[in-house]
Amino acid sequence: QGQAEVRALRDASLKVDALYVCDPANAWYLQDPDFGWNGLAYYDHKIRSITQRYKHVFMWGGSMGGSAALLFACLADCVHAF
């Protein structure tokens, strides 16, 4: 899930960090850990607390991960969803 891409960037001498975001409930990021339907706010807060530390943020993902990249696109400079 993106490890090969991050490794390729690092092999090209680019300094990158990677954050893997997963929805264990498979609820398309709508469900929070308390089984309520505040997942969007929950994940936004979690992702924002990390991405705000960076000058540039690139999000990418496929299927549910692509949906997340689009849902939280406001936290990134560039998004690639597939």
C-alpha positions as CSV (number, residue, x, y, z in Angstrom):
1,Q,0.0,0.0,0.0
2,G,2.3,2.7,-1.2
3,Q,5.5,1.3,0.2
4,A,7.1,0.7,-3.1
5,E,6.3,4.3,-4.2
6,V,7.8,5.8,-1.1
7,R,10.9,3.6,-1.4
8,A,11.4,4.7,-5.0
9,L,11.2,8.4,-4.0
10,R,13.7,7.8,-1.3
11,D,16.0,5.9,-3.7
12,A,15.9,9.0,-5.9
13,S,17.4,10.9,-3.0
14,L,14.1,12.7,-2.2
15,K,13.4,13.3,1.4
16,V,9.8,12.1,2.0
17,D,7.8,10.9,5.0
18,A,4.7,8.7,4.5
19,L,1.6,8.3,6.5
20,Y,-0.7,5.4,5.9
21,V,-4.3,6.0,6.9
22,C,-6.7,3.1,7.2
23,D,-10.4,2.8,8.1
24,P,-10.6,-0.4,10.2
25,A,-14.4,-0.3,10.1
26,N,-14.4,-0.2,6.3
27,A,-17.0,2.5,6.6
28,W,-15.4,4.9,4.0
29,Y,-14.1,7.1,6.8
30,L,-17.6,7.9,8.1
31,Q,-17.5,6.0,11.4
32,D,-15.4,7.1,14.4
33,P,-13.8,4.8,16.9
34,D,-16.8,5.1,19.2
35,F,-19.0,3.6,16.4
36,G,-20.7,7.0,15.9
37,W,-21.0,8.7,12.5
38,N,-18.4,11.4,13.2
39,G,-15.7,9.8,11.2
40,L,-15.0,12.6,8.8
41,A,-14.3,15.0,11.7
42,Y,-12.3,12.4,13.5
43,Y,-10.1,11.5,10.6
44,D,-9.8,15.2,9.5
45,H,-8.5,16.1,13.0
46,K,-6.0,13.2,13.0
47,I,-4.7,13.8,9.5
48,R,-4.6,17.6,10.0
49,S,-2.6,17.3,13.2
50,I,0.2,15.6,11.2
51,T,0.0,17.3,7.8
52,Q,0.1,20.8,9.3
53,R,3.8,20.1,10.2
54,Y,4.7,19.9,6.5
55,K,5.3,22.5,3.9
56,H,4.1,20.2,1.1
57,V,1.6,17.4,1.3
58,F,0.7,14.9,-1.4
59,M,-2.1,12.4,-1.0
60,W,-2.8,9.4,-3.1
61,G,-4.9,6.3,-2.9
62,G,-7.0,3.8,-4.8
63,S,-10.5,2.7,-4.1
64,M,-11.4,3.6,-0.5
65,G,-8.0,5.2,-0.2
66,G,-8.7,7.3,-3.2
67,S,-12.0,8.4,-1.6
68,A,-10.1,9.4,1.5
69,A,-7.6,11.4,-0.6
70,L,-10.5,13.2,-2.1
71,L,-12.4,13.6,1.2
72,F,-9.4,15.2,2.8
73,A,-8.0,17.0,-0.2
74,C,-8.3,20.3,1.6
75,L,-5.3,19.1,3.7
76,A,-3.0,18.5,0.7
77,D,-1.3,20.5,-2.0
78,C,-1.8,17.7,-4.6
79,V,-4.1,14.7,-4.7
80,H,-4.0,11.6,-6.9
81,A,-7.0,9.3,-6.6
82,F,-7.5,6.1,-8.7
